[in-house]
Amino acid sequence: MKKMKLLSSITFLSECHARVEKSTVNMNHHILWECVHMLVNKVSCS
């Protein structure tokens, strides 16, 4: 069960990374923080 959560977190992070790659430099910071917050919410909620 814990392995699945970790796997989905990794998938989530790589999706975020892909979004960051596509965006402009000044958007990176914002998107990265958005992803971090979403990830924290995911972990604390589940």
C-alpha beads as a LAMMPS data file, in Angstrom:
LAMMPS data file: protein, C-alpha beads

46 atoms
45 bonds

1 atom types
1 bond types

-500.0 500.0 xlo xhi
-500.0 500.0 ylo yhi
-500.0 500.0 zlo zhi

Masses

1 110.0

Atoms # bond

1 1 1 0.000 0.000 0.000
2 1 1 2.780 2.375 0.933
3 1 1 4.635 1.483 -2.258
4 1 1 1.656 2.536 -4.360
5 1 1 1.495 5.919 -2.651
6 1 1 5.193 6.421 -3.284
7 1 1 4.787 5.412 -6.912
8 1 1 1.939 7.854 -7.459
9 1 1 3.976 10.587 -5.783
10 1 1 6.875 9.921 -8.129
11 1 1 4.542 9.933 -11.131
12 1 1 3.030 13.175 -9.877
13 1 1 6.439 14.771 -9.453
14 1 1 7.578 13.749 -12.919
15 1 1 4.403 15.259 -14.387
16 1 1 5.200 18.461 -12.528
17 1 1 8.724 18.359 -13.844
18 1 1 7.435 18.030 -17.385
19 1 1 5.215 21.087 -16.833
20 1 1 8.184 23.004 -15.489
21 1 1 10.315 22.036 -18.484
22 1 1 7.715 23.392 -20.903
23 1 1 7.180 26.652 -19.084
24 1 1 9.269 29.800 -19.079
25 1 1 11.919 30.389 -16.450
26 1 1 9.934 32.820 -14.317
27 1 1 6.966 30.455 -14.285
28 1 1 9.098 27.562 -13.022
29 1 1 9.244 28.738 -9.452
30 1 1 5.498 29.213 -9.256
31 1 1 4.655 25.844 -10.793
32 1 1 7.223 24.080 -8.641
33 1 1 5.693 25.516 -5.475
34 1 1 2.207 24.638 -6.692
35 1 1 3.361 21.059 -7.185
36 1 1 5.015 20.918 -3.782
37 1 1 1.837 22.165 -2.093
38 1 1 -0.317 19.691 -4.005
39 1 1 2.028 16.860 -3.105
40 1 1 1.989 17.819 0.575
41 1 1 -1.808 17.931 0.497
42 1 1 -1.943 14.531 -1.199
43 1 1 0.292 12.950 1.431
44 1 1 -1.417 14.536 4.421
45 1 1 -4.927 13.802 3.142
46 1 1 -4.410 10.161 2.263

Bonds

1 1 1 2
2 1 2 3
3 1 3 4
4 1 4 5
5 1 5 6
6 1 6 7
7 1 7 8
8 1 8 9
9 1 9 10
10 1 10 11
11 1 11 12
12 1 12 13
13 1 13 14
14 1 14 15
15 1 15 16
16 1 16 17
17 1 17 18
18 1 18 19
19 1 19 20
20 1 20 21
21 1 21 22
22 1 22 23
23 1 23 24
24 1 24 25
25 1 25 26
26 1 26 27
27 1 27 28
28 1 28 29
29 1 29 30
30 1 30 31
31 1 31 32
32 1 32 33
33 1 33 34
34 1 34 35
35 1 35 36
36 1 36 37
37 1 37 38
38 1 38 39
39 1 39 40
40 1 40 41
41 1 41 42
42 1 42 43
43 1 43 44
44 1 44 45
45 1 45 46
